[in-house]
């Protein structure tokens, strides 16, 4: 898996970019599998200790998700860059055709961005729910008021 923006910026071949999109998508779904299982759990029946542990485990994913989101965003923007603009072959390549080509090159990466943004929101929501269920949000509110 690509691990840095500089690696992404080094890709200049459209075919390689599309292969990387497929690989990034596969790696992304593989790496999110365990988190998705956690997020699909019903936490309402968990005892206080298990709920707290669940919350900490889910929250621990957030930083990894942000890194993956940054890579997906870099892929998206790079795919729309002039590096991948259609070259003139016979006559002029119109602006609408260029925009369509950019959408084609970046759509898979954009879908990954949406997936990661939504997953981060789910992690935040689950963490907040667990805080409410364990009473941690009220302790924080009392600390702020003091």
N, C-alpha and C positions, 0 to 999 in steps of 0.2 A: 504494500500500500504506500502511496505517496505520502510523505510526512511533512512537507514544507511547501510554502508558496514559491520559493525559488525553483523547486523541482517542477512545479506547475508552469511557471513562466518559461521554463526551458523547453517546453513542448511546442514544436512548430509545425508538426505534420498532422493534418486533420484525421487521418486514419489512426494514428497513435492516440490522439485525443479521444476518439470514440472508443478505442479499446480500453483506455484508462477509465472512461466513464463506466463501462461495463464492470471493470474490475473494482472500481471504487464503490459502485452500487452493491456488488456482491459482498465485498468486505464490510461495508456499512451495515447491511442487513444481518450478516453473521455476527458482527460485534454488538449489535443492539438486541439480539435474541434474548439474552438473559434479562436485560432491563425490561423488555416488553412483557416477559413473564411476570416480573415483579409488579409492573404497573397494572397487569390484568387481575392481580389478586384482590379479593375482597378483604379489606383491612378492618371492617367493622367488628369482626368476631375475634380479633387478636387481643391478647392480654396486654397490659401496659408495657411490659418489658419487650415483648415481641414486636409491638407497634413501634416502640422507640428504635429498636434494632432495624426494623424495616425502613423507617424514615431515614436513618443514617446511611443505610445501604443505597437507597434510591438517590439520596442527595449526593453521595460520593460520585455518581455518574455525571454530574452537571459539568464539571470542568472538562471531562473528555468530550462531552457533547459540544461544548463551545469550540474546542479545537477542531472537531470534525466539521462543525458549521463554518468555521473560517476557511477550511480547505474547500468545502463545497461552494462557498461564495467565491473564492479565488478561481476555481474551475469555471464557474458561471461567467464571471467577468472576463476571464482570459478567452473563453470560447466566443465571446462577442467582440473581441479585440480585432484590430486591423490585421493581425497575423492570419486570421482565418477568413478574411474577406474573399469573395469570389474574384478570381482573376478574369480579366477580359480575354475571351477566346475569339469569338466572332462578334464584333460590334460592341456596343455599350452594355454594361450590366446595370440595370436600373436600381434605383434606391429601394423600391419595394422588394425586388428580388434579393437585394443585400440584406434587408431586414428579415425577410423570411429565412434566408440562409443562417443568419445569426441566431434566430429563434430555434432553428433546427439543431444547430451546434450546441446550444446552451440549455435546451429544454430538459434533458435528463438531469443535468446538474441543478437546475432550478427546482426540480421536483425533490431532489435531495435536500436542498436548502429548506423547503417547506416542511419536509419530514422532520428535519432536525429542529427547526423552530418550534414545531408542534410538540416534539418530544421534550424539549426543554420546558415548555409551558406545562406539560403533564408532570414532569419531575417537580416543578415548583408547586403545582396544585396539590400533588400527593404529599409533598413535604408540609405544606400548610394544613392540609387535612389532618395529618398525623399530629402536628403540633396542637391543633384544636382538640383532637381526641385525647391527647395525653395531658392537656392543660398547659402546655409550654407557652402558648401564645398569650395566655393570661398572665403568667409570671413575667414575661417580657414587657407586657403593657404596664404592670405594677412597677417594674424596675424603672421604666421610662418616666412614670408619673412621679417617682420619688426624687 
